[in-house]
Amino acid sequence: MKTATVADLRNNFRRVSALIDNGESVDITRRGRVVARLVPAVDKPKKLVKPDIMAQLKEVWGDRMLTEAEVKELRDLELEGHYG
């Protein structure tokens, strides 16, 4: 269970509501004492959708594999301060 102060709730509501949306209960404290508890209305937490990084890489690069010479050239350019 997470905790947040009244000030956190006021200033960072988006962060607190994201916790609740993901199934977390949040205790709200004022001066160190718990004054309220926010719980999700639905019993099941929403499943976070993770991006498919490998699909994105394949979309950008296809099946291209850099040769050892290309990797060395890119590394040398980066060390010299060229990012071209």
GROMACS elastic network, one bead per residue, 0.5 to 0.9 nm:
[ bonds ]
;  ai    aj funct       b0    kb
    1    24     6  0.63562   500
    1    25     6  0.54169   500
    1    26     6  0.59681   500
    1    27     6  0.72922   500
    2    19     6  0.82576   500
    2    24     6  0.70802   500
    2    25     6  0.63960   500
    2    27     6  0.62664   500
    2    28     6  0.88694   500
    3    25     6  0.83861   500
    3    26     6  0.51943   500
    3    28     6  0.59132   500
    3    29     6  0.71048   500
    3    34     6  0.87018   500
    3    37     6  0.88524   500
    4     7     6  0.79675   500
    4     8     6  0.56971   500
    4     9     6  0.65693   500
    4    16     6  0.75466   500
    4    26     6  0.67608   500
    4    27     6  0.62148   500
    4    28     6  0.50647   500
    4    29     6  0.61917   500
    4    30     6  0.89287   500
    5     9     6  0.62725   500
    5    10     6  0.86187   500
    5    27     6  0.81949   500
    5    28     6  0.53495   500
    5    30     6  0.58999   500
    5    31     6  0.81750   500
    5    32     6  0.82496   500
    5    34     6  0.88274   500
    6     9     6  0.50373   500
    6    10     6  0.62467   500
    6    11     6  0.86227   500
    6    28     6  0.61808   500
    6    29     6  0.61349   500
    6    30     6  0.59569   500
    7    10     6  0.50017   500
    7    11     6  0.59072   500
    7    12     6  0.79524   500
    7    30     6  0.85023   500
    8    11     6  0.51407   500
    8    12     6  0.51465   500
    8    13     6  0.69018   500
    8    15     6  0.88275   500
    8    16     6  0.78423   500
    8    28     6  0.88062   500
    9    12     6  0.55125   500
    9    14     6  0.84947   500
    9    15     6  0.85495   500
    9    16     6  0.65812   500
    9    17     6  0.87746   500
    9    28     6  0.77827   500
   10    13     6  0.58717   500
   11    14     6  0.85907   500
   12    15     6  0.55456   500
   12    16     6  0.65269   500
   12    17     6  0.87450   500
   13    16     6  0.50411   500
   13    17     6  0.58818   500
   13    18     6  0.83809   500
   14    17     6  0.51988   500
   14    18     6  0.61096   500
   14    19     6  0.88079   500
   15    18     6  0.51378   500
   15    19     6  0.65649   500
   15    20     6  0.89624   500
   16    19     6  0.52516   500
   16    20     6  0.65519   500
   16    21     6  0.87543   500
   16    26     6  0.76211   500
   17    21     6  0.60107   500
   17    22     6  0.85667   500
   18    22     6  0.62368   500
   18    23     6  0.88582   500
   18    24     6  0.87785   500
   19    22     6  0.52008   500
   19    23     6  0.66450   500
   19    24     6  0.53531   500
   19    25     6  0.75456   500
   19    26     6  0.76464   500
   20    23     6  0.52100   500
   20    25     6  0.60452   500
   20    26     6  0.70334   500
   20    38     6  0.73708   500
   20    39     6  0.63795   500
   20    40     6  0.53918   500
   20    41     6  0.87635   500
   20    45     6  0.84850   500
   21    24     6  0.72894   500
   21    40     6  0.65225   500
   21    41     6  0.88724   500
   21    42     6  0.89181   500
   21    45     6  0.67946   500
   21    46     6  0.66667   500
   22    40     6  0.81281   500
   22    44     6  0.86734   500
   22    45     6  0.50142   500
   22    46     6  0.53711   500
   22    47     6  0.72771   500
   22    48     6  0.76639   500
   23    39     6  0.76726   500
   23    40     6  0.57988   500
   23    41     6  0.89177   500
   23    42     6  0.80227   500
   23    43     6  0.74632   500
   23    44     6  0.67919   500
   23    46     6  0.69160   500
   24    38     6  0.86820   500
   24    39     6  0.68852   500
   24    40     6  0.69882   500
   24    45     6  0.79337   500
   25    37     6  0.69446   500
   25    38     6  0.57093   500
   25    40     6  0.66848   500
   26    36     6  0.84437   500
   26    37     6  0.56614   500
   26    38     6  0.51183   500
   26    39     6  0.65061   500
   27    34     6  0.62630   500
   27    35     6  0.76229   500
   27    36     6  0.59157   500
   27    38     6  0.63251   500
   27    39     6  0.86858   500
   28    33     6  0.82471   500
   28    34     6  0.56491   500
   28    35     6  0.58252   500
   28    36     6  0.50644   500
   28    37     6  0.58317   500
   28    38     6  0.74547   500
   29    32     6  0.56803   500
   29    33     6  0.50997   500
   29    35     6  0.54772   500
   29    36     6  0.70782   500
   29    37     6  0.88512   500
   30    33     6  0.53982   500
   30    34     6  0.64922   500
   30    35     6  0.65151   500
   31    34     6  0.84963   500
   34    37     6  0.76896   500
   39    42     6  0.86972   500
   40    43     6  0.68050   500
   40    44     6  0.85352   500
   40    45     6  0.79227   500
   41    44     6  0.89960   500
   42    45     6  0.71444   500
   44    47     6  0.87224   500
   45    48     6  0.89087   500
   50    53     6  0.86508   500
   51    54     6  0.88467   500
   51    55     6  0.87632   500
   51    56     6  0.84568   500
   52    55     6  0.54593   500
   52    56     6  0.64716   500
   52    57     6  0.88523   500
   53    56     6  0.50745   500
   53    57     6  0.61588   500
   53    58     6  0.85897   500
   54    57     6  0.50469   500
   54    58     6  0.61134   500
   54    59     6  0.85335   500
   55    58     6  0.50646   500
   55    59     6  0.60896   500
   55    60     6  0.86888   500
   56    59     6  0.50185   500
   56    60     6  0.63027   500
   56    61     6  0.85446   500
   57    60     6  0.51866   500
   57    61     6  0.58295   500
   57    62     6  0.72773   500
   58    61     6  0.51801   500
   58    63     6  0.64889   500
   58    64     6  0.85604   500
   59    62     6  0.55965   500
   61    64     6  0.58273   500
   61    65     6  0.85480   500
   62    65     6  0.88750   500
   66    69     6  0.80316   500
   66    70     6  0.59254   500
   66    71     6  0.63619   500
   67    70     6  0.51945   500
   67    71     6  0.63299   500
   67    72     6  0.86780   500
   68    71     6  0.51387   500
   68    72     6  0.61830   500
   68    73     6  0.86073   500
   69    72     6  0.50983   500
   69    73     6  0.61167   500
   69    74     6  0.86375   500
   70    73     6  0.50430   500
   70    74     6  0.61482   500
   70    75     6  0.85248   500
   71    74     6  0.51583   500
   71    75     6  0.60726   500
   71    76     6  0.85696   500
   72    75     6  0.50583   500
   72    76     6  0.60889   500
   72    77     6  0.85835   500
   73    76     6  0.51631   500
   73    77     6  0.62067   500
   73    78     6  0.86184   500
   74    77     6  0.51253   500
   74    78     6  0.61360   500
   74    79     6  0.86470   500
   74    82     6  0.89205   500
   74    83     6  0.80889   500
   74    84     6  0.85926   500
   75    78     6  0.50952   500
   75    79     6  0.62047   500
   75    80     6  0.86488   500
   76    79     6  0.51344   500
   76    80     6  0.62411   500
   76    81     6  0.87397   500
   76    82     6  0.86367   500
   77    80     6  0.50918   500
   77    81     6  0.63336   500
   77    82     6  0.50540   500
   77    83     6  0.65024   500
   77    84     6  0.77781   500
   78    81     6  0.50883   500
   78    82     6  0.52722   500
   78    83     6  0.55704   500
   78    84     6  0.84582   500
   79    82     6  0.74325   500
   79    83     6  0.89966   500
   80    83     6  0.87073   500
